[in-house]
Amino acid sequence: MKRLLLIPDGMADWKDERLNATPLEYAETPNMDFIAKEGACGMVKTVPDGFEPGSDIANLTILGVDVRKYYTGRGPIEALAKGLKAKMAFRCNLVYVENGIMADYSGHRIGDTEARKVINELNRQLSNEWLRFYAGRSYRNLLLLDKEFGQVRTTPPHDITGKAIEGYMPEDGELAEVLRDLMEKSLEVIPAVTEKANMIWPWSGGKMPSFPDFSKKWGVKAVMISEVDLLQGIGRGLGMEVIEVEGITGYVDTNYKGLAKAAIRALKGNDFVVLHTEGIDEVSHEGDLEKKIEAIELYDEKIVGYILDRLDIEETKIMLLPDHPTPVKLKTHVAEPVPFAVTCKKDDVKKFSEKACRKGMHGFVDGLRLMDIFFC
Ligand SMILES: [Zn+2]
């Protein structure tokens, strides 16, 4: 038996007053409804209590990784996503501090090229054999340490806008001293390169995670197909093969056919394929309701429909769920349960939506149980 896991990022939503429905309920989605009708449904909590509803947390949970045990921070996940090797990683913002106050956590949205120049200069002056900076996008960069340290307490810079930084510098132990020293020295290095930022701010760091091997755990050959490096990194971290698709944009104008074809092709030589797509989440972040409905219909037709036309659901079980809701009204993620449908067993649900799936036979389940349900 083969298995295909479909994850349309951020598809779940809240009810819109004018539509008197959620975008998913309102949209025409005959193919997703078919999966609900041929299978069994439920609601699933993909973000454990106390965690931010990030795509990393939600997707790790879906794939059976207990983030309470394995999640060490945003920095390590981002490093994993970029295929970087080190013992520890921190998110390293370029920030602007004025008279000891956190004036801008995003370095006035510094451009990629300018940020890269800053990172190069920081490496030239402050790196050593076990410490280096890595350029990401804009103010979102990484600090990699190839040396073991104990824990350290750091604060997200966006939480202290307008506050004196002194009370929020890294604390406790040897690593805190290393970070404080780097931060102070960066105050002299950065202003020579840019006016947008003047200091580094390392946070959400920790040891690089070692996730349990998905393929070994379930005795399958597993593949990850995704438009974003975050999910590719998670796939790699779980021991999956990562397949690249050409012409993808991570938006509603992506290469749907290429993605759907890649999934079908991957199922020929493997037992388990994840197909994660990003476009619906992007339009949700834009807060555009009409565009979200359109994006959901495109997904239904060009991904789910294309696949159903070419796949025998007697031979390949399909599970479908968004990783988390991204309400257009809020333009960001929330940690609420999402609907899921899976073509193992069968219940009375005939539509794939937030409301309909509540009546499914699986009821309300913990995200960590999803794979047990899928490997029925
Ligand atoms: Zn997501």
Residues whose N, C-alpha, C, O or C-beta is under 5 A from the ligand:
A	BS01	ZN	D9 G10 S55 D323
